[in-house]
Amino acid sequence: MDQRILRYERLADELAGMIAGRILRPGDRLPSVRRLAHEKRLSISTVVQALRQLEERGQVEARPQSGFFVCLPAPERSPQLEPQTRRRLARPVAVDISSRLMGVHACIARPGMVPFGTAMPAAELLPIASLQRLYGLVGRRSGALLDRNSHTDLNHPDLVRQFVRHSLAWGQPLAADEIVVTNSCTEALSLCLRAVTRPGDTVAVESPSYYLMLQLLEQMGLKALEIPTHHRLGLSVDALEIASRERRIAACLLVSNFSNPLGSLVPDHEKKRLAELMAERRIPVIEDDIFGGLHFGPDRPWPVKSFDTAGNVMLCSSLSKTLSPSLRLGYVAAGRFHAEVLMQKTLTSGATNPVTQAVAARHLESTAHDRHLRGLRRACERQVMQMSEAILRYFPAGTRLSQPQGGFVLWVELPAGSDSAVLFEHAVREGIAFVPGDLFSASGRYRNCLRLNCGNPWSPRLEEAVKRLGALAGEASVLP
Ligand SMILES: Cc1ncc(COP(=O)(O)O)c(C=O)c1O
């Protein structure tokens, strides 16, 4: 018996050594059980036991009718804190989150709720007064703006110039003639998806991914393929590589700079790899860079777009997180898909409000804008820190949380088996908003997780709310 135990352990260690030495790489199929048994002169049951042990260690996974495959490497752990996002490849699934999301939205938007729900900076952090002044100025001086053709004059040239100017430091700046100004980032994402997909297609997304992106897929009859995403390093390019080898992917939709909800940041060398891989496989990339300007580090990270030499990346963004969500002003720089995106924009909504475009252009060109962004970045970093500390103080033992490097959302993972949907019901009754984790997955994952908005200056009221939320998270009905 001891002999047998030793034999399967020895085989498990041998295979683990090949995985560690990258002789067997993530996504590789292991030799079949029969072949291993034959070659190693072991019984079938000893081989199966060895493979089961590797499976338990998270190093291989069994896929029905296909055999055993090497999993993605475990991320380095920082003690207790690191959320355990998905490491295994999934299958494409239809999305069905909209009706539940609308219910959640209705609750978190009630007046007087503690604002941990919608990812929005507090109004006091935004330059509302100066936007008001600019509306007056532009209204008085630029009456002709109200006389433009709503289906041909889509872009205000001053605003396009500002978007290009703000990209000049990137490896590859945006080109004015690839830009379409949109009503928000959501519209930009929607136009891109319409331009390159058909109902029934599969779109690769981060796991967890921003629920509004999933909702767009749902609305267009697209399937979501959830790609493992590291809480600090973002979408796994290794996993995307494997997935795109295994099946047809119509587009890859991601937030490479400070994802929502993880706050992850894809390193430059991986962005470059992603841009090259997707161009080589002719898979259009739809990149959402809405949080890119809200970096905590000294430098603004470049988007994947700036590593793309094939015009294959459509970069979407908006002023919703940095100027005001009420402006409903964004853009897409669509590369080789520009003509298709332009047509979709004309069909969907025609031109974006020209007065608002002129107001935003004036703000973006001012030195006051740079000052405002510096202050906003500092506030976001401080608020994320304050919220993180409060969670560590008040939430049940075993809670993990993300360590965003920009933006203003936090991803909290309660002890395995906890139910954030139950927590949500309790919290809403007590006037505290947040977004339950399962809304960030097309396949109902992350039920023990929640996303918290840190867009508001810290206050005793917010601290009290985190304390209460932590106590509720520790109650028997929420815990496993
Ligand atoms: C990643 C991401 N993209 C897009 C949006 C929506 O932006 P907009 O208001 O410009 O549509 C949000 C808002 O939370 C977001 O987090």
The ligand as a Gaussian input file, in Angstrom:
#p B3LYP/6-31G(d) Opt

LIG

0 1
 C      -15.341000      50.458000     -17.128000
 C      -16.500000      51.379000     -17.379000
 N      -16.869000      51.653000     -18.642000
 C      -17.909000      52.454000     -18.906000
 C      -18.646000      53.039000     -17.900000
 C      -19.808000      53.897000     -18.253000
 O      -19.362000      55.136000     -18.692000
 P      -20.352000      56.202000     -19.364000
 O      -21.107000      56.834000     -18.216000
 O      -19.485000      57.179000     -20.049000
 O      -21.236000      55.453000     -20.259000
 C      -18.294000      52.786000     -16.575000
 C      -19.068000      53.376000     -15.459000
 O      -19.046000      52.901000     -14.348000
 C      -17.196000      51.928000     -16.311000
 O      -16.831000      51.636000     -15.056000

